[in-house]
Amino acid sequence: MLTLMMYLVIVCPKCGKLLLAYSNQKTRTCPYCRKRIVVSESVKVAKAESARDASIIIQKLKAK
């Protein structure tokens, strides 16, 4: 069975910025404040099937 890679839009718990992470990624370091984030424990704002779709979601959320 083919597992589709999903992209997650998560929130950094330290600085509140939106980040892109792979669904199978264990940790992600925030490029803004350098906080190491455990992806499974993070606040997930959205899911996308492609990095491009996830980037569009982030742009729309930032515009609000």
HTML snippet that shows the backbone in 3Dmol.js (N, CA, C, O; Angstrom):
<script src="https://3Dmol.org/build/3Dmol-min.js"></script>
<div id="view" style="width:600px;height:400px;position:relative"></div>
<script>
const pdb = `
ATOM      1  N   MET A   1       0.837  -1.185   0.000  1.00  0.00           N
ATOM      2  CA  MET A   1       0.000   0.000   0.000  1.00  0.00           C
ATOM      3  C   MET A   1       0.881   1.247   0.000  1.00  0.00           C
ATOM      4  O   MET A   1       1.824   1.347   0.785  1.00  0.00           O
ATOM      5  N   LEU A   2       0.575   2.179  -0.866  1.00  0.00           N
ATOM      6  CA  LEU A   2       1.337   3.413  -0.989  1.00  0.00           C
ATOM      7  C   LEU A   2       0.880   4.409   0.069  1.00  0.00           C
ATOM      8  O   LEU A   2      -0.305   4.728   0.166  1.00  0.00           O
ATOM      9  N   THR A   3       1.828   4.892   0.854  1.00  0.00           N
ATOM     10  CA  THR A   3       1.512   5.892   1.862  1.00  0.00           C
ATOM     11  C   THR A   3       1.814   7.267   1.284  1.00  0.00           C
ATOM     12  O   THR A   3       2.938   7.537   0.859  1.00  0.00           O
ATOM     13  N   LEU A   4       0.826   8.117   1.269  1.00  0.00           N
ATOM     14  CA  LEU A   4       0.985   9.448   0.716  1.00  0.00           C
ATOM     15  C   LEU A   4       1.615  10.372   1.749  1.00  0.00           C
ATOM     16  O   LEU A   4       1.170  10.435   2.895  1.00  0.00           O
ATOM     17  N   MET A   5       2.655  11.087   1.334  1.00  0.00           N
ATOM     18  CA  MET A   5       3.305  12.041   2.220  1.00  0.00           C
ATOM     19  C   MET A   5       2.379  13.237   2.404  1.00  0.00           C
ATOM     20  O   MET A   5       1.961  13.862   1.430  1.00  0.00           O
ATOM     21  N   MET A   6       2.064  13.547   3.643  1.00  0.00           N
ATOM     22  CA  MET A   6       1.234  14.709   3.934  1.00  0.00           C
ATOM     23  C   MET A   6       2.110  15.798   4.531  1.00  0.00           C
ATOM     24  O   MET A   6       3.102  15.524   5.205  1.00  0.00           O
ATOM     25  N   TYR A   7       1.730  17.008   4.276  1.00  0.00           N
ATOM     26  CA  TYR A   7       2.417  18.168   4.836  1.00  0.00           C
ATOM     27  C   TYR A   7       1.507  18.788   5.883  1.00  0.00           C
ATOM     28  O   TYR A   7       0.297  18.898   5.680  1.00  0.00           O
ATOM     29  N   LEU A   8       2.085  19.187   6.987  1.00  0.00           N
ATOM     30  CA  LEU A   8       1.326  19.788   8.070  1.00  0.00           C
ATOM     31  C   LEU A   8       1.716  21.248   8.225  1.00  0.00           C
ATOM     32  O   LEU A   8       2.882  21.611   8.068  1.00  0.00           O
ATOM     33  N   VAL A   9       0.743  22.070   8.531  1.00  0.00           N
ATOM     34  CA  VAL A   9       1.012  23.448   8.926  1.00  0.00           C
ATOM     35  C   VAL A   9       0.865  23.453  10.440  1.00  0.00           C
ATOM     36  O   VAL A   9      -0.215  23.198  10.972  1.00  0.00           O
ATOM     37  N   ILE A  10       1.975  23.747  11.133  1.00  0.00           N
ATOM     38  CA  ILE A  10       1.976  23.730  12.592  1.00  0.00           C
ATOM     39  C   ILE A  10       2.333  25.113  13.129  1.00  0.00           C
ATOM     40  O   ILE A  10       2.829  25.971  12.399  1.00  0.00           O
ATOM     41  N   VAL A  11       2.070  25.310  14.423  1.00  0.00           N
ATOM     42  CA  VAL A  11       2.360  26.578  15.088  1.00  0.00           C
ATOM     43  C   VAL A  11       3.509  26.375  16.063  1.00  0.00           C
ATOM     44  O   VAL A  11       3.500  25.434  16.855  1.00  0.00           O
ATOM     45  N   CYS A  12       4.495  27.258  16.003  1.00  0.00           N
ATOM     46  CA  CYS A  12       5.593  27.202  16.966  1.00  0.00           C
ATOM     47  C   CYS A  12       5.048  27.631  18.326  1.00  0.00           C
ATOM     48  O   CYS A  12       4.446  28.700  18.433  1.00  0.00           O
ATOM     49  N   PRO A  13       5.249  26.817  19.372  1.00  0.00           N
ATOM     50  CA  PRO A  13       4.722  27.168  20.693  1.00  0.00           C
ATOM     51  C   PRO A  13       5.465  28.331  21.354  1.00  0.00           C
ATOM     52  O   PRO A  13       4.956  28.933  22.299  1.00  0.00           O
ATOM     53  N   LYS A  14       6.653  28.647  20.867  1.00  0.00           N
ATOM     54  CA  LYS A  14       7.443  29.728  21.471  1.00  0.00           C
ATOM     55  C   LYS A  14       7.143  31.088  20.832  1.00  0.00           C
ATOM     56  O   LYS A  14       6.853  32.056  21.535  1.00  0.00           O
ATOM     57  N   CYS A  15       7.214  31.159  19.490  1.00  0.00           N
ATOM     58  CA  CYS A  15       7.053  32.462  18.825  1.00  0.00           C
ATOM     59  C   CYS A  15       5.713  32.627  18.106  1.00  0.00           C
ATOM     60  O   CYS A  15       5.351  33.736  17.714  1.00  0.00           O
ATOM     61  N   GLY A  16       4.969  31.512  17.931  1.00  0.00           N
ATOM     62  CA  GLY A  16       3.652  31.592  17.310  1.00  0.00           C
ATOM     63  C   GLY A  16       3.639  31.634  15.791  1.00  0.00           C
ATOM     64  O   GLY A  16       2.576  31.784  15.188  1.00  0.00           O
ATOM     65  N   LYS A  17       4.798  31.504  15.163  1.00  0.00           N
ATOM     66  CA  LYS A  17       4.870  31.527  13.696  1.00  0.00           C
ATOM     67  C   LYS A  17       4.362  30.205  13.115  1.00  0.00           C
ATOM     68  O   LYS A  17       4.405  29.168  13.776  1.00  0.00           O
ATOM     69  N   LEU A  18       3.884  30.259  11.880  1.00  0.00           N
ATOM     70  CA  LEU A  18       3.411  29.067  11.176  1.00  0.00           C
ATOM     71  C   LEU A  18       4.575  28.397  10.467  1.00  0.00           C
ATOM     72  O   LEU A  18       5.412  29.066   9.860  1.00  0.00           O
ATOM     73  N   LEU A  19       4.626  27.063  10.547  1.00  0.00           N
ATOM     74  CA  LEU A  19       5.711  26.290   9.951  1.00  0.00           C
ATOM     75  C   LEU A  19       5.152  25.148   9.127  1.00  0.00           C
ATOM     76  O   LEU A  19       4.018  24.710   9.325  1.00  0.00           O
ATOM     77  N   LEU A  20       5.958  24.682   8.210  1.00  0.00           N
ATOM     78  CA  LEU A  20       5.636  23.519   7.393  1.00  0.00           C
ATOM     79  C   LEU A  20       6.424  22.329   7.926  1.00  0.00           C
ATOM     80  O   LEU A  20       7.622  22.444   8.183  1.00  0.00           O
ATOM     81  N   ALA A  21       5.761  21.185   8.092  1.00  0.00           N
ATOM     82  CA  ALA A  21       6.441  19.970   8.554  1.00  0.00           C
ATOM     83  C   ALA A  21       5.875  18.774   7.798  1.00  0.00           C
ATOM     84  O   ALA A  21       4.717  18.783   7.380  1.00  0.00           O
ATOM     85  N   TYR A  22       6.698  17.751   7.628  1.00  0.00           N
ATOM     86  CA  TYR A  22       6.222  16.497   7.046  1.00  0.00           C
ATOM     87  C   TYR A  22       5.417  15.746   8.101  1.00  0.00           C
ATOM     88  O   TYR A  22       5.720  15.834   9.291  1.00  0.00           O
ATOM     89  N   SER A  23       4.413  15.022   7.681  1.00  0.00           N
ATOM     90  CA  SER A  23       3.571  14.290   8.629  1.00  0.00           C
ATOM     91  C   SER A  23       4.333  13.188   9.350  1.00  0.00           C
ATOM     92  O   SER A  23       3.961  12.812  10.462  1.00  0.00           O
ATOM     93  N   ASN A  24       5.399  12.659   8.737  1.00  0.00           N
ATOM     94  CA  ASN A  24       6.170  11.591   9.384  1.00  0.00           C
ATOM     95  C   ASN A  24       7.404  12.120  10.120  1.00  0.00           C
ATOM     96  O   ASN A  24       8.210  11.336  10.622  1.00  0.00           O
ATOM     97  N   GLN A  25       7.551  13.419  10.185  1.00  0.00           N
ATOM     98  CA  GLN A  25       8.690  14.048  10.847  1.00  0.00           C
ATOM     99  C   GLN A  25       8.485  14.027  12.360  1.00  0.00           C
ATOM    100  O   GLN A  25       7.393  14.331  12.840  1.00  0.00           O
ATOM    101  N   LYS A  26       9.521  13.674  13.111  1.00  0.00           N
ATOM    102  CA  LYS A  26       9.406  13.624  14.573  1.00  0.00           C
ATOM    103  C   LYS A  26       9.572  15.002  15.198  1.00  0.00           C
ATOM    104  O   LYS A  26       8.786  15.395  16.061  1.00  0.00           O
ATOM    105  N   THR A  27      10.597  15.736  14.764  1.00  0.00           N
ATOM    106  CA  THR A  27      10.822  17.081  15.293  1.00  0.00           C
ATOM    107  C   THR A  27      11.066  18.056  14.154  1.00  0.00           C
ATOM    108  O   THR A  27      11.410  17.672  13.036  1.00  0.00           O
ATOM    109  N   ARG A  28      10.877  19.322  14.472  1.00  0.00           N
ATOM    110  CA  ARG A  28      11.109  20.405  13.505  1.00  0.00           C
ATOM    111  C   ARG A  28      11.669  21.572  14.294  1.00  0.00           C
ATOM    112  O   ARG A  28      11.164  21.897  15.369  1.00  0.00           O
ATOM    113  N   THR A  29      12.707  22.203  13.773  1.00  0.00           N
ATOM    114  CA  THR A  29      13.271  23.381  14.423  1.00  0.00           C
ATOM    115  C   THR A  29      12.691  24.624  13.761  1.00  0.00           C
ATOM    116  O   THR A  29      12.728  24.767  12.539  1.00  0.00           O
ATOM    117  N   CYS A  30      12.159  25.514  14.581  1.00  0.00           N
ATOM    118  CA  CYS A  30      11.583  26.752  14.065  1.00  0.00           C
ATOM    119  C   CYS A  30      12.706  27.612  13.483  1.00  0.00           C
ATOM    120  O   CYS A  30      13.692  27.882  14.168  1.00  0.00           O
ATOM    121  N   PRO A  31      12.567  28.045  12.229  1.00  0.00           N
ATOM    122  CA  PRO A  31      13.616  28.874  11.627  1.00  0.00           C
ATOM    123  C   PRO A  31      13.627  30.306  12.168  1.00  0.00           C
ATOM    124  O   PRO A  31      14.575  31.054  11.931  1.00  0.00           O
ATOM    125  N   TYR A  32      12.581  30.683  12.888  1.00  0.00           N
ATOM    126  CA  TYR A  32      12.476  32.044  13.413  1.00  0.00           C
ATOM    127  C   TYR A  32      13.100  32.186  14.800  1.00  0.00           C
ATOM    128  O   TYR A  32      13.840  33.136  15.056  1.00  0.00           O
ATOM    129  N   CYS A  33      12.802  31.239  15.696  1.00  0.00           N
ATOM    130  CA  CYS A  33      13.291  31.351  17.079  1.00  0.00           C
ATOM    131  C   CYS A  33      14.202  30.197  17.497  1.00  0.00           C
ATOM    132  O   CYS A  33      14.721  30.195  18.613  1.00  0.00           O
ATOM    133  N   ARG A  34      14.402  29.218  16.613  1.00  0.00           N
ATOM    134  CA  ARG A  34      15.286  28.055  16.836  1.00  0.00           C
ATOM    135  C   ARG A  34      14.753  27.064  17.877  1.00  0.00           C
ATOM    136  O   ARG A  34      15.509  26.206  18.333  1.00  0.00           O
ATOM    137  N   LYS A  35      13.500  27.154  18.260  1.00  0.00           N
ATOM    138  CA  LYS A  35      12.886  26.207  19.199  1.00  0.00           C
ATOM    139  C   LYS A  35      12.694  24.868  18.502  1.00  0.00           C
ATOM    140  O   LYS A  35      12.200  24.810  17.376  1.00  0.00           O
ATOM    141  N   ARG A  36      13.088  23.795  19.179  1.00  0.00           N
ATOM    142  CA  ARG A  36      12.853  22.451  18.641  1.00  0.00           C
ATOM    143  C   ARG A  36      11.428  22.041  19.021  1.00  0.00           C
ATOM    144  O   ARG A  36      11.055  22.088  20.193  1.00  0.00           O
ATOM    145  N   ILE A  37      10.644  21.643  18.033  1.00  0.00           N
ATOM    146  CA  ILE A  37       9.230  21.320  18.217  1.00  0.00           C
ATOM    147  C   ILE A  37       9.022  19.837  17.953  1.00  0.00           C
ATOM    148  O   ILE A  37       9.487  19.310  16.943  1.00  0.00           O
ATOM    149  N   VAL A  38       8.324  19.166  18.861  1.00  0.00           N
ATOM    150  CA  VAL A  38       7.924  17.776  18.644  1.00  0.00           C
ATOM    151  C   VAL A  38       6.632  17.840  17.823  1.00  0.00           C
ATOM    152  O   VAL A  38       5.598  18.290  18.316  1.00  0.00           O
ATOM    153  N   VAL A  39       6.700  17.392  16.589  1.00  0.00           N
ATOM    154  CA  VAL A  39       5.588  17.550  15.648  1.00  0.00           C
ATOM    155  C   VAL A  39       4.312  16.881  16.165  1.00  0.00           C
ATOM    156  O   VAL A  39       3.226  17.440  16.018  1.00  0.00           O
ATOM    157  N   SER A  40       4.425  15.707  16.761  1.00  0.00           N
ATOM    158  CA  SER A  40       3.229  14.991  17.242  1.00  0.00           C
ATOM    159  C   SER A  40       2.527  15.725  18.387  1.00  0.00           C
ATOM    160  O   SER A  40       1.342  15.497  18.629  1.00  0.00           O
ATOM    161  N   GLU A  41       3.243  16.601  19.092  1.00  0.00           N
ATOM    162  CA  GLU A  41       2.663  17.350  20.212  1.00  0.00           C
ATOM    163  C   GLU A  41       2.287  18.780  19.831  1.00  0.00           C
ATOM    164  O   GLU A  41       1.776  19.531  20.661  1.00  0.00           O
ATOM    165  N   SER A  42       2.535  19.152  18.589  1.00  0.00           N
ATOM    166  CA  SER A  42       2.316  20.540  18.169  1.00  0.00           C
ATOM    167  C   SER A  42       0.857  20.799  17.800  1.00  0.00           C
ATOM    168  O   SER A  42       0.077  19.872  17.580  1.00  0.00           O
ATOM    169  N   VAL A  43       0.514  22.083  17.739  1.00  0.00           N
ATOM    170  CA  VAL A  43      -0.810  22.490  17.282  1.00  0.00           C
ATOM    171  C   VAL A  43      -0.796  22.437  15.757  1.00  0.00           C
ATOM    172  O   VAL A  43      -0.024  23.139  15.105  1.00  0.00           O
ATOM    173  N   LYS A  44      -1.663  21.592  15.203  1.00  0.00           N
ATOM    174  CA  LYS A  44      -1.742  21.437  13.750  1.00  0.00           C
ATOM    175  C   LYS A  44      -2.899  22.282  13.226  1.00  0.00           C
ATOM    176  O   LYS A  44      -4.047  22.099  13.630  1.00  0.00           O
ATOM    177  N   VAL A  45      -2.587  23.200  12.330  1.00  0.00           N
ATOM    178  CA  VAL A  45      -3.576  24.125  11.797  1.00  0.00           C
ATOM    179  C   VAL A  45      -4.238  23.566  10.545  1.00  0.00           C
ATOM    180  O   VAL A  45      -5.433  23.766  10.323  1.00  0.00           O
ATOM    181  N   ALA A  46      -3.446  22.854   9.717  1.00  0.00           N
ATOM    182  CA  ALA A  46      -3.977  22.330   8.453  1.00  0.00           C
ATOM    183  C   ALA A  46      -3.103  21.194   7.951  1.00  0.00           C
ATOM    184  O   ALA A  46      -1.979  20.997   8.414  1.00  0.00           O
ATOM    185  N   LYS A  47      -3.649  20.440   6.980  1.00  0.00           N
ATOM    186  CA  LYS A  47      -2.924  19.376   6.282  1.00  0.00           C
ATOM    187  C   LYS A  47      -3.010  19.664   4.794  1.00  0.00           C
ATOM    188  O   LYS A  47      -3.985  20.245   4.318  1.00  0.00           O
ATOM    189  N   ALA A  48      -1.977  19.252   4.061  1.00  0.00           N
ATOM    190  CA  ALA A  48      -1.988  19.425   2.605  1.00  0.00           C
ATOM    191  C   ALA A  48      -1.263  18.252   1.960  1.00  0.00           C
ATOM    192  O   ALA A  48      -0.419  17.610   2.585  1.00  0.00           O
ATOM    193  N   GLU A  49      -1.601  17.981   0.702  1.00  0.00           N
ATOM    194  CA  GLU A  49      -0.969  16.878  -0.020  1.00  0.00           C
ATOM    195  C   GLU A  49       0.325  17.291  -0.704  1.00  0.00           C
ATOM    196  O   GLU A  49       1.122  16.433  -1.083  1.00  0.00           O
ATOM    197  N   SER A  50       0.547  18.596  -0.869  1.00  0.00           N
ATOM    198  CA  SER A  50       1.788  19.058  -1.498  1.00  0.00           C
ATOM    199  C   SER A  50       2.350  20.239  -0.711  1.00  0.00           C
ATOM    200  O   SER A  50       1.626  20.931   0.004  1.00  0.00           O
ATOM    201  N   ALA A  51       3.641  20.451  -0.857  1.00  0.00           N
ATOM    202  CA  ALA A  51       4.287  21.580  -0.191  1.00  0.00           C
ATOM    203  C   ALA A  51       3.723  22.898  -0.726  1.00  0.00           C
ATOM    204  O   ALA A  51       3.581  23.868   0.018  1.00  0.00           O
ATOM    205  N   ARG A  52       3.409  22.922  -2.005  1.00  0.00           N
ATOM    206  CA  ARG A  52       2.837  24.134  -2.608  1.00  0.00           C
ATOM    207  C   ARG A  52       1.488  24.465  -1.980  1.00  0.00           C
ATOM    208  O   ARG A  52       1.229  25.620  -1.643  1.00  0.00           O
ATOM    209  N   ASP A  53       0.626  23.458  -1.821  1.00  0.00           N
ATOM    210  CA  ASP A  53      -0.679  23.679  -1.191  1.00  0.00           C
ATOM    211  C   ASP A  53      -0.509  24.165   0.248  1.00  0.00           C
ATOM    212  O   ASP A  53      -1.225  25.060   0.694  1.00  0.00           O
ATOM    213  N   ALA A  54       0.440  23.573   0.967  1.00  0.00           N
ATOM    214  CA  ALA A  54       0.690  23.980   2.350  1.00  0.00           C
ATOM    215  C   ALA A  54       1.185  25.422   2.406  1.00  0.00           C
ATOM    216  O   ALA A  54       0.803  26.172   3.303  1.00  0.00           O
ATOM    217  N   SER A  55       2.028  25.813   1.460  1.00  0.00           N
ATOM    218  CA  SER A  55       2.528  27.188   1.409  1.00  0.00           C
ATOM    219  C   SER A  55       1.396  28.174   1.145  1.00  0.00           C
ATOM    220  O   SER A  55       1.369  29.262   1.719  1.00  0.00           O
ATOM    221  N   ILE A  56       0.470  27.796   0.284  1.00  0.00           N
ATOM    222  CA  ILE A  56      -0.688  28.649  -0.005  1.00  0.00           C
ATOM    223  C   ILE A  56      -1.541  28.812   1.249  1.00  0.00           C
ATOM    224  O   ILE A  56      -2.019  29.909   1.539  1.00  0.00           O
ATOM    225  N   ILE A  57      -1.730  27.730   1.988  1.00  0.00           N
ATOM    226  CA  ILE A  57      -2.494  27.787   3.243  1.00  0.00           C
ATOM    227  C   ILE A  57      -1.819  28.747   4.217  1.00  0.00           C
ATOM    228  O   ILE A  57      -2.490  29.568   4.843  1.00  0.00           O
ATOM    229  N   ILE A  58      -0.497  28.651   4.350  1.00  0.00           N
ATOM    230  CA  ILE A  58       0.240  29.535   5.258  1.00  0.00           C
ATOM    231  C   ILE A  58       0.072  30.993   4.829  1.00  0.00           C
ATOM    232  O   ILE A  58      -0.156  31.861   5.671  1.00  0.00           O
ATOM    233  N   GLN A  59       0.183  31.268   3.533  1.00  0.00           N
ATOM    234  CA  GLN A  59       0.016  32.641   3.036  1.00  0.00           C
ATOM    235  C   GLN A  59      -1.369  33.184   3.366  1.00  0.00           C
ATOM    236  O   GLN A  59      -1.503  34.335   3.782  1.00  0.00           O
ATOM    237  N   LYS A  60      -2.401  32.359   3.182  1.00  0.00           N
ATOM    238  CA  LYS A  60      -3.770  32.797   3.471  1.00  0.00           C
ATOM    239  C   LYS A  60      -3.967  33.045   4.964  1.00  0.00           C
ATOM    240  O   LYS A  60      -4.630  34.008   5.349  1.00  0.00           O
ATOM    241  N   LEU A  61      -3.396  32.184   5.808  1.00  0.00           N
ATOM    242  CA  LEU A  61      -3.529  32.366   7.254  1.00  0.00           C
ATOM    243  C   LEU A  61      -2.783  33.615   7.730  1.00  0.00           C
ATOM    244  O   LEU A  61      -3.254  34.313   8.628  1.00  0.00           O
ATOM    245  N   LYS A  62      -1.636  33.895   7.140  1.00  0.00           N
ATOM    246  CA  LYS A  62      -0.878  35.099   7.508  1.00  0.00           C
ATOM    247  C   LYS A  62      -1.618  36.365   7.093  1.00  0.00           C
ATOM    248  O   LYS A  62      -1.495  37.397   7.752  1.00  0.00           O
ATOM    249  N   ALA A  63      -2.384  36.296   6.009  1.00  0.00           N
ATOM    250  CA  ALA A  63      -3.106  37.466   5.501  1.00  0.00           C
ATOM    251  C   ALA A  63      -4.302  37.837   6.376  1.00  0.00           C
ATOM    252  O   ALA A  63      -4.806  38.957   6.292  1.00  0.00           O
ATOM    253  N   LYS A  64      -4.755  36.910   7.210  1.00  0.00           N
ATOM    254  CA  LYS A  64      -5.928  37.176   8.069  1.00  0.00           C
ATOM    255  C   LYS A  64      -5.589  38.114   9.195  1.00  0.00           C
ATOM    256  O   LYS A  64      -6.455  38.442  10.007  1.00  0.00           O
TER     257      LYS A  64
END
`;
const viewer = $3Dmol.createViewer("view");
viewer.addModel(pdb, "pdb");
viewer.setStyle({}, {cartoon: {color: "spectrum"}});
viewer.zoomTo();
viewer.render();
</script>
